[in-house]
Amino acid sequence: MVVVFDLDDTLYPESAYVLSALEETGRLGEERLGLVGFTSALLRLFKSGKRTKLFQTAVEEMNRPALTGETLNLLLTTYRNHQPVRLAWHPDALELVKVLHARYPLAIISDGYMPTQRLKAEALGAAQWFSPIIFTEELGREYWKPSARAYESIMQSFPGESFVYIGDNLAKDFIAPRALGWNTICVHRADG
């Protein structure tokens, strides 16, 4: 049996990464672009539930001119390249991974932009526990979940094995593995 995990919100709280990346991006906006209060505006918007166009919305609320393409690209690049020193696992997830790793091969399939996903995995020390780690962005955006491509790749790496997939997103995590005959487990957490 091979146990395959999702990354974000299954193994660790993604909001921890987002908050850290927003703080770094906010500091850049304040120091290099003169956007005083940008960090606090970004954090407030995220904590209020806003998930898209955070940079533009923060600038609008600060009554500053709209961000140009070049400035927006700088902020997005800073956010996506944010490298946290360390991310904290969900304690129960790390405990489960340690137990399973002693008995079964473990792998990860993760959606999201690169290099962000790789930096998250590195900050968790995921390579110590999982192989392979598949970032669907590297396959092409058309192969993000719910595409079966990453799941099929795992199956090719472990011919003749049975598979279990553990994830948290009902909208995309379970469609392909169920269609391929995998067992699936949905993790529901109060914080994401």
Secondary structure, DSSP 4 states (H G I P E B T S, - for coil): -EEEE--BTTTB-HHHHHHHHHHHHHHHHHHHH--TTHHHHHHHHHHTT--SSHHHHHHHHTT-PPPPHHHHHHHHHHHHT---S--PPPHHHHHHHHHHHTTS-EEEEE-S-TTHHHHHHHHHTGGGT-S-EEEHHHH-GGGSTT-SHHHHHHHHHSTT--EEEEES-TTTTSHHHHHTT-EEEE---TT-
